[in-house]
C-alpha cells in the first residue's frame, strides 16, 4: 500500500481516537458525581479488558514472553498517567489539568531522541510548540501559578510521553492489538488495587442507575477498548512526535463535547488555539514540502 495513504489512514485513525476521548469528557464529568475517579478507571479498564480477552483469546494463548513484558511496561505507564491526572485534577482547574497533561507533545520528541537516538527535525519541534500554545489558549484561564495538582499533572504528561514512545517502539515487532489488551489488563489490576486507598469506600448501589451503567459502558468499550486498540495499531505507522500532536486534539474535541453536551462556550482565544493546533498538524505531516517545491 502507498506509504502516504498508510500515513493518512493512521493519522485519521488517531484523530478518531481523540474524538472518542473528547466525547468522554462529558461522560466522565457526569459520572464523577456517582463513581470515584480510580474506581471509574477500574471499571473502564476491566470492561475493556474482559471483552477484548474474549475476542482475542487466541492471541493471549500464543503470547510471547517479550510481548508480555512490553505490554506490562506500557500498562504501568498508562495507569500512572491516568492516576496522576485524576488525582491532580482534584487540586487544580480542569483547564490547567488538560493543558499540563499535553506536555507530552513537547516531551515526546526529546525523550525519543534520548531513548531511541532519533533526533527530531525542526518541523516537529515547531509543530510541538504551536500545538502546546494552541492548547494553552484553549484550556488556560487567568491563574498561571503552579500548585500540587499542577505538578502531579506534569508527571502525568511525562508518563503519557513514555507510553507513546514505547508503543511506537514495541508495536513495530509485537502484535499491536495484544499490546493494547495487555496494557488495559495491567491498568485494570492496578486500578482495583489502589482504588480503596485513594478513593476510599464506594457506594455500589449507584450501579443500579442506568446513566452510570451506560457511562461506564461507553468509557469501557469505546473510550478504552476501541480507542486504545486504534491508538496502538495506528502508532505502528506514525512517528511518535506526529502521534503526540494528533493525540493532543483530545483537548479540542473535549471542548467541543462540552459545547454540545454540557452547553459550554468556547471563547475566541480558544478558537485561535484550535487553529494553531491545526497548523501544527499540517507542519508535522507535510514538513511544508509544498512551499519547498515551489522554490
Secondary structure, 3 states (H helix, E strand, C coil): CCHHHHHHHHHHHHHHHHHHHHHHHHHHHHHCCCCCHHHHHHHHHHHHHHHHHHHCHHHHHCCCHHHHHHHHHHHHHHHHHHHHHHHHHCCCCHHHHHHHHCCHHHHHHHHHHHHHCCCCCHHHHHHHHHHHHHHHHHHCCCCCCCCHHHHHHHHHHHHHHHHHHHHHHHCCCCCHHHHHHHHHHHHHHHHHHHHHHHCCCCCHHHHHCHHHHHHHHHHHHHHHHHHHHHHHHHHCCCCHHHHHHHHCCHHHHHHHHHHHHHCCCCCHHHHHHHHHHHHHHHHHHHCCHHHHHHC
